[in-house]
Amino acid sequence: MNLSKREKYFVSTALCAVVIFCLLQFIIIPFFQKRERLENVCRSKEKVFEEISALSAEYQAYKKSSLGIRSIIEKRKKGFTLFSFLEKTAGDTTVKDNIKYMKPSEMQSTGPYKETMVEIKLEGITLKQLVDYLYRVELSGNAILLKRISIKENKRESGYIDAVLQVVTFRQA
């Protein structure tokens, strides 16, 4: 096939364009796409690793806290119950006569500890009596926590309050 110089130039230019197109389409572009996909996978794996590390640190903190609770529970007097402790503390802080009711309950748990709760309603007490009672309960060293408190002004006596407390502690299951 005899081609003129001009036709040879167009054919070689077209051939170069086809070769460049094929190189771009089948080698260079897929290379960069695969590289970008791998970088995205690496970033997502790094995020997962960071989450796992954070969860591991949180687990270790809970485990350490659990050991602290275990040692507190083991140091309690034999036969310790939250109900009797709260009743005795109420007697020590002069709010025992103001107790309307005390309702003990036990929560279901899946861990090594069971949560024991007592709901107490105190009527006609002063704020100082309530603070003194809560101070003695929470700082007793028996892993006792105030879960919820509701305070209302007493309608019968001015300067007095009514309080409903939910107090919890843990015991070994």
VENWOFEN-V417631 format. One record per helix or strand. SS is the DSSP state (H for helix, E for strand). FROM is the first residue (numbers start at 1). TO is the last residue. Records with the same first field share a line. If there is no record, write none. Layout:
# VENWOFEN-V417631
SS->FROM-TO + FROM-TO
This chain:
# VENWOFEN-V417631
H->5-75 + 82-92 + 96-98 + 127-138
E->99-106 + 113-125 + 145-153 + 161-172
